Amino acid sequence: QVQLVESGGGLVQAGDSLRLSCAASGRPFSTYVLGWFRQEPGKEREFVAVIRYSGRSTYYADSVKGRFTISRDNAKNTVYMQMNNLKPEDTAVYYCAAAEVWDYSRHRTSAGYNYWGQGTQVTVSS
């Protein structure tokens, strides 16, 4: 099992940057695929980005490609998401998630992940 704790959310203006962090404890960090999802009130949880075990492979939602960067530091048991040029439509609760097994067919779905953090709020004002 792994426990995930997100941090770094906040209130920013359009065009600003934020870096989210997700610290993990439990099973060796490098054995997990790590993803970020986000959810607006009344909407389904939405895939944002994922990074595979070593960090060499990453995938992004089209809506954030070129603006967000996911990375991981296995020595620090932490996954990050650098968010640049934030837009009001990026406003959501952001969740960190961990998957025990990489499954390409499910990496963009909530069902593809075994563990979740509690979420951190990101609000972007126009």
N, C-alpha and C positions, 0 to 999 in steps of 0.2 A: 504494500500500500504506500501511497504518497500523499502528503498534505501540501496544499498549495495556498499561498498567501500573496495576493496582489497588492501593489502600492503604486503611487505616482499619479493617480488621477487628480482632477481639479477643474477649475473654471478658467478658461482662456478665451482670447479673442480669435476670430478668424485670421488665418495666416500664421498663428503662433505654433510652437512645437511643445510636445510633451514626451517624456519617456516613461513608459510603464515597466514595472518590474514584477516578477513573480518568483518568489523564493519557495523552494521545495524541500521537504524533509521526508525521510523514510527510506525506501529502497534506492539503490544507486541511481543517481539522476540521469546518467548517460544511457540508461536502458529504456528511457521513455521518449516517445515522440511528443512534442509540445506544441500546443496551438493557442491561438487567441480567437475568441468569439466576442460578439457584442449583441446587446439586446436593448431595444427601445420599448417603452411601456406599450403594452397591447400588441406587440409584434413578436414573431418568432426569433429565437436566437440565430444570429447570422455569423457565418464563417468570415474571419478576417485574414488569418495567416497561420502557417504551420512550418515547423522546422524539424527535420529528422535528426537522428541520434547524434551524428558527429557535427551537425550544423552546416554541412556542405550543400544540402538540398533544402530549398525553401519554396513555398507556394503562397500566392496571395489572391485575395478577391480582386476582381477588376476595379472595384471602386476605390481601392487603396493603393494599387500598384503604382510605384514611382513616388509615393509619398510616405509610406510606412516601410519600416525595415525590422524584421524579426531576427534576433540573434540569441545565442545561448553561451553561457560560461559554465561548462560542466564542473570545473574546479570549485566554483562558487555556488553550485546548485541553483542557478538563477537563469531565467529566460527573460529577455527584454523585448520591448517593442518601441522603437523610435518612431514617433508620429510627427511629421512635418507638414507645413501648409494645411493646418487643420481647417475643416469646413463645418458650418453649423450642422450639416447632415451626418457628421461623425459623432454627434452627441448620443451617448448611450452608456449603459453599464458594460464595462469590459471584463470578460472572464478569461482566466487562464485555464487550460485543460491539458491533461496528460493521457496518452494512450500507451498501453503496454505493447501493442503490436502495430506496426505500420500497415495500413490497408489503403492503398491508393483509391479504391472505389468509395471509401467512406471518410476520407480525411477532411472533407468539407461539410460533414454532417455531425451533429451533436452525438449521434449514436456511435460514432467512431472513437469516442473517448471514454475512459473509465473513471477519471477523477476530475473534479472541478474545484476552483477556488470560490471565494465568496463574492468576488466582483469588486470593481472600483469604478466610480462614476467619473465620466469625462463629459464636460459641458463646454460647448464652443458657441460663443455669442457672435452675432453678426455685426 
